[in-house]
Amino acid sequence: MPADLINDMIPFLGILDDAIVLPFLIYITSKMITDSVMDKEKIEYLEENK
């Protein structure tokens, strides 16, 4: 069972908090990845998808 700030059983607000929190967490996570790792993965992705 996922943890929510606002329970999804509350109409509109339950889903709204997910729509706000999830992109924020993705942004924070992407900032935690070092540049060297991102560069390595970008190169690997581009080589695989030529």
C-alpha positions as CSV (number, residue, x, y, z in Angstrom):
1,M,0.0,0.0,0.0
2,P,1.6,3.3,-1.1
3,A,1.9,6.2,1.3
4,D,-0.1,9.3,0.5
5,L,-0.2,12.7,2.0
6,I,-4.0,12.8,1.3
7,N,-5.9,9.5,1.0
8,D,-7.1,8.7,-2.5
9,M,-10.6,8.0,-1.2
10,I,-11.1,11.8,-0.9
11,P,-12.5,12.9,-4.3
12,F,-10.1,15.1,-6.4
13,L,-7.7,15.9,-3.6
14,G,-6.4,12.4,-3.2
15,I,-5.4,12.2,-6.9
16,L,-4.3,15.9,-7.0
17,D,-1.6,15.3,-4.3
18,D,-0.2,12.4,-6.4
19,A,-0.1,14.6,-9.5
20,I,1.9,17.2,-7.6
21,V,4.2,15.0,-5.5
22,L,5.2,12.5,-8.2
23,P,6.7,15.0,-10.6
24,F,8.5,16.7,-7.7
25,L,10.0,13.4,-6.6
26,I,11.1,12.5,-10.1
27,Y,12.8,15.9,-10.4
28,I,14.6,15.5,-7.1
29,T,15.7,12.0,-8.0
30,S,17.0,13.1,-11.4
31,K,19.1,15.8,-9.6
32,M,20.7,13.1,-7.4
33,I,22.1,11.2,-10.3
34,T,25.7,12.4,-11.0
35,D,26.6,13.9,-14.4
36,S,29.1,11.1,-15.1
37,V,26.4,8.5,-14.8
38,M,23.9,10.4,-16.9
39,D,26.5,11.0,-19.6
40,K,27.4,7.3,-19.6
41,E,23.8,6.2,-19.9
42,K,23.0,8.8,-22.6
43,I,25.9,7.4,-24.7
44,E,24.8,3.8,-24.1
45,Y,21.2,4.7,-25.1
46,L,22.3,6.5,-28.3
47,E,24.5,3.6,-29.3
48,E,21.7,1.1,-28.8
49,N,19.1,3.1,-30.7
50,K,21.0,4.0,-33.9
